[in-house]
Amino acid sequence: MELESPLTGRTTLITGASSGIGRETARALARDGSDVAISARRRKELERIASGMERRYDVETLAIRTDVRKEKQVRRMVEKTMEQFGSLDIVVNNAGLSRGGGVENMTTEEYKTMMETNTDGMFYTTRESLPHLKESGGHLIYIGSIAGQYPRPFNPVYAATKWWTRGFALSVESKVGDENVAVTVINPSEVRTEFGDGEKARDKYEKGEVTEPEEVAEAVSFVARQENSTISELDIYRRDKLSDMVG
Ligand SMILES: NC(=O)c1ccc[n+]([C@@H]2O[C@H](COP(=O)([O-])OP(=O)(O)OC[C@H]3O[C@@H](n4cnc5c(N)ncnc54)[C@H](OP(=O)(O)O)[C@@H]3O)[C@@H](O)[C@H]2O)c1
């Protein structure tokens, strides 16, 4: 029989939790009983989300302003989480963005912004949190993308950062699995969030047209509830995605 709050007693750290998938994941895991540390650059948003979770779910929260491109800030983020909670069971490597589009017109700044956020940030977060996850026998969860599984013509650099994420996650999994750390990469197609350079996904798509961030959050919750197994990869696509791509 499943417990009512399956993650009671667990502690979670989520990057990029000031909006979209990260914010809804924080809420879903708090609902499941986990204490939750949330990080991103927008401090006010984080504080608002954290106090909402405390009121609604009666869990402990921590809001930590962090730019994942800065390794010292990432180190501090993990240290503060450990100082407050004393352990770390679930880490959701979620912070990410897309800038520009085609290679020929991409500025170096757009290129570096994507590389530093989507790859460096995930590396720093993994490096700092792994020792604690080994202690707890915890979960390391990456938000990848369908863009990291199939060639994507409209932003090859963004796609490449997500191929990197999958390659990194699966390789880390092959190393730390025998140390009882579960590693998962979740690959969504379009999700109605603030994601996008210019027009945001939530303005581009009507409700029901593509995946909602709450649906990805439920996928993370499912993954984090596995006691013995690793959900190695989980694809969550809008229903017509593959027929649109290959049909
Ligand atoms: N939406 C989609 O269609 C889609 C599809 C597949 C995969 N994904 C992936 O899902 C993840 C979450 O995106 P989303 O859709 O939820 O978009 P979103 O609503 O724009 O959320 C992105 C989050 O990342 C944070 N962030 C960006 N740069 C950061 C930095 N340097 N340091 C710390 N935090 C940073 C943002 O917060 P601040 O601005 O406050 O820092 C925000 O909380 C990303 O990895 C994205 O690549 C999205």
The ligand as a MOL file (V3000), in Angstrom:
LIG
                    3D

  0  0  0     0  0            999 V3000
M  V30 BEGIN CTAB
M  V30 COUNTS 48 52 0 0 0
M  V30 BEGIN ATOM
M  V30 1 N 9.4870 24.2230 -22.1260 0
M  V30 2 C 9.8950 23.3590 -23.0300 0
M  V30 3 O 9.3400 23.3030 -24.1460 0
M  V30 4 C 11.0010 22.3790 -22.6950 0
M  V30 5 C 11.0870 21.1860 -23.4340 0
M  V30 6 C 12.0950 20.2820 -23.1390 0
M  V30 7 C 12.9930 20.5620 -22.1430 0
M  V30 8 N 12.9110 21.7330 -21.4440 0 CHG=1
M  V30 9 C 13.8990 21.9930 -20.3960 0
M  V30 10 O 13.2220 22.1420 -19.1710 0
M  V30 11 C 14.0310 22.8920 -18.2680 0
M  V30 12 C 13.1630 23.9390 -17.5770 0
M  V30 13 O 12.6650 24.8420 -18.5360 0
M  V30 14 P 11.1810 25.4270 -18.4850 0
M  V30 15 O 10.4830 24.9300 -19.6760 0
M  V30 16 O 10.5900 25.2100 -17.1660 0 CHG=-1
M  V30 17 O 11.4850 26.9770 -18.7510 0
M  V30 18 P 11.3590 28.2590 -17.8150 0
M  V30 19 O 9.9710 28.4230 -17.3280 0
M  V30 20 O 11.9780 29.3620 -18.6020 0
M  V30 21 O 12.2930 27.9070 -16.5670 0
M  V30 22 C 13.6970 27.9310 -16.6460 0
M  V30 23 C 14.2460 28.0580 -15.2360 0
M  V30 24 O 15.6870 28.0680 -15.3140 0
M  V30 25 C 16.1680 29.1430 -14.5300 0
M  V30 26 N 17.4670 29.6070 -15.0220 0
M  V30 27 C 17.7980 30.0600 -16.2560 0
M  V30 28 N 19.0880 30.4280 -16.2760 0
M  V30 29 C 19.5820 30.1870 -15.0340 0
M  V30 30 C 20.8490 30.3660 -14.4190 0
M  V30 31 N 21.9040 30.8750 -15.0820 0
M  V30 32 N 20.9920 30.0330 -13.1210 0
M  V30 33 C 19.9490 29.5220 -12.4150 0
M  V30 34 N 18.7300 29.3270 -12.9380 0
M  V30 35 C 18.5590 29.6640 -14.2320 0
M  V30 36 C 15.0860 30.2090 -14.5990 0
M  V30 37 O 15.1110 31.0500 -13.4570 0
M  V30 38 P 15.7680 32.5060 -13.3380 0
M  V30 39 O 15.5090 33.2150 -14.6210 0
M  V30 40 O 15.0630 33.0820 -12.1550 0
M  V30 41 O 17.2210 32.2470 -13.0740 0
M  V30 42 C 13.8350 29.3460 -14.5460 0
M  V30 43 O 13.4920 29.0530 -13.2120 0
M  V30 44 C 15.1810 23.4480 -19.0920 0
M  V30 45 O 16.3430 22.6700 -18.8690 0
M  V30 46 C 14.7070 23.2710 -20.5280 0
M  V30 47 O 15.7800 23.1440 -21.4210 0
M  V30 48 C 11.9300 22.6370 -21.6930 0
M  V30 END ATOM
M  V30 BEGIN BOND
M  V30 1 1 1 2
M  V30 2 2 2 3
M  V30 3 1 2 4
M  V30 4 1 4 5
M  V30 5 2 4 48
M  V30 6 2 5 6
M  V30 7 1 6 7
M  V30 8 2 7 8
M  V30 9 1 8 9
M  V30 10 1 8 48
M  V30 11 1 9 10
M  V30 12 1 9 46
M  V30 13 1 10 11
M  V30 14 1 11 12
M  V30 15 1 11 44
M  V30 16 1 12 13
M  V30 17 1 13 14
M  V30 18 2 14 15
M  V30 19 1 14 16
M  V30 20 1 14 17
M  V30 21 1 17 18
M  V30 22 2 18 19
M  V30 23 1 18 20
M  V30 24 1 18 21
M  V30 25 1 21 22
M  V30 26 1 22 23
M  V30 27 1 23 24
M  V30 28 1 23 42
M  V30 29 1 24 25
M  V30 30 1 25 26
M  V30 31 1 25 36
M  V30 32 1 26 27
M  V30 33 1 26 35
M  V30 34 2 27 28
M  V30 35 1 28 29
M  V30 36 1 29 30
M  V30 37 2 29 35
M  V30 38 1 30 31
M  V30 39 2 30 32
M  V30 40 1 32 33
M  V30 41 2 33 34
M  V30 42 1 34 35
M  V30 43 1 36 37
M  V30 44 1 36 42
M  V30 45 1 37 38
M  V30 46 2 38 39
M  V30 47 1 38 40
M  V30 48 1 38 41
M  V30 49 1 42 43
M  V30 50 1 44 45
M  V30 51 1 44 46
M  V30 52 1 46 47
M  V30 END BOND
M  V30 END CTAB
M  END
